[in-house]
Amino acid sequence: MATTHSNVLLEKGGNFIVREKRINKRKQITVPVTYAYHGKQKIVVKHGTTFDLSESGMCFYTDRPLHEGLNVQVHSLHIWDYPRASTVRWCCMKNVSLYKVGVSFREKTA
């Protein structure tokens, strides 16, 4: 489920070069976040903690895996006045019950 957001290249001298693919710079921020998505028979609401944020997306930690392409509403009272429509771009397991999730926002802020 995990995808990469940078290209790592090996130079002749053995040095690694990392090329960032993101368009917008992300800033680290740690605040509570709530996210919601359509489950099998109901809307699932869960909580997490942000890791970083940009104009086009965010990364957060949560206790369950989210599959790539899942449409979610993310909200943090510390950042916005309303939920943001988002799409899960990647998810990777950090340990048994901790996942790091990257989402991109589906609409631009004013």
HUVEN-V854016 format. One record per backbone hydrogen bond with DSSP energy under -1.0 kcal/mol. CO is the residue of the C=O (numbers start at 1). NH is the residue of the N-H. E is the energy in kcal/mol with one decimal. If there is no record, write none. Layout:
co nh e
CO NH E
CO NH E
This chain:
co nh e
5 21 -2.2
7 19 -2.9
9 17 -2.6
11 14 -1.7
15 11 -3.1
17 9 -2.8
19 7 -2.3
27 53 -1.9
31 50 -2.8
33 48 -2.8
34 75 -2.7
35 46 -2.8
36 73 -2.5
37 44 -3.2
42 39 -3.1
44 37 -1.9
46 35 -2.5
48 33 -2.2
49 61 -3.1
51 29 -1.5
52 59 -2.4
53 27 -3.0
56 105 -2.6
57 54 -2.8
58 103 -2.9
59 51 -3.3
59 52 -1.4
60 101 -3.1
61 49 -1.8
62 99 -3.2
67 70 -2.0
70 88 -2.5
72 86 -2.9
73 36 -2.0
74 84 -3.5
75 34 -3.1
76 79 -1.9
76 80 -2.6
84 74 -2.5
85 106 -3.0
86 72 -2.3
87 104 -2.3
88 69 -3.2
90 102 -2.4
92 100 -2.8
95 98 -1.4
98 94 -3.3
98 95 -1.5
99 62 -2.3
100 92 -2.4
101 60 -2.3
102 89 -3.2
102 90 -1.4
103 58 -1.9
104 87 -2.3
